[in-house]
Amino acid sequence: MTSQWQQVARQDWSQAVEQRSVKVLLALPVVVILLSAYLYPVISQSPITTGRFGSFVRGLLRVVIPIVGVLLGYNAIVGDFESGSLLLMLSLPQRRRTIVFARYIARAGLLIIPTVIAVVAGAGLVVYPLGSFEPLSVVMLISIIAGFSATWVSVGVAASTLVATTRRALGLGFATVILFAIVWDTIENVLRGVLLSTDIISGRLPEPIQFVFALSPGNAFSTLITGFVDTTQEVTGAWYLSEWIAAIVLLAWVVGPLAIGVFRFERRDLQ
């Protein structure tokens, strides 16, 4: 099985990197990170550190990475189904889950590798000439961004296994992005505003409600940045609002959609 998935992943990687659209997509998070790293020391107040840079760039990455991740993953399976090449591939001694897993690994790697390189280069821009380098913060920032990237590629690949056309897969993927990257936080802000205006609460939402909204990938990502990267901030509240629970939430978002996609794909009639 190992050689099979490696072969599928290598082939998918080779085909993807040759596409101009993929190169443009991968340039987006790289440009965002490098431009943010250039601007951060200029417009931010002291101390200028690689840890605080994580908090500076996370808002943009919460928007860019979901879009890029879904666009990389949405045609991973259904594109071959539409062209008919999927049936040919399955006629070889390969299991369906092997194909899904290999395609996911290839496309997640496509996003993670240039993003990690951009973070390393960005750390250099932050440090030179007056910034402070915090090696542990950089390592954690790389790990968290990689996990967040893997999450949204997982969502895209899962969408690709659940429907019969690339248009539907793209719609399902972007519906998930809109819900959890935009609407989720809007609902939280509106709810908080209503409760504040009626004097039901005087500050934050009750912690159990905070936990519900913390279940989105973006909020888990932000909590991880606050807890593990930016040493000037800390996560407060109940234990279930901690950065460790956020890590479990983000891991669930990586594994969950992919598991659902594999389960559905293995039972799907492809004729």
Beta strands, then each sheet from edge to edge (+ up, - down):
end
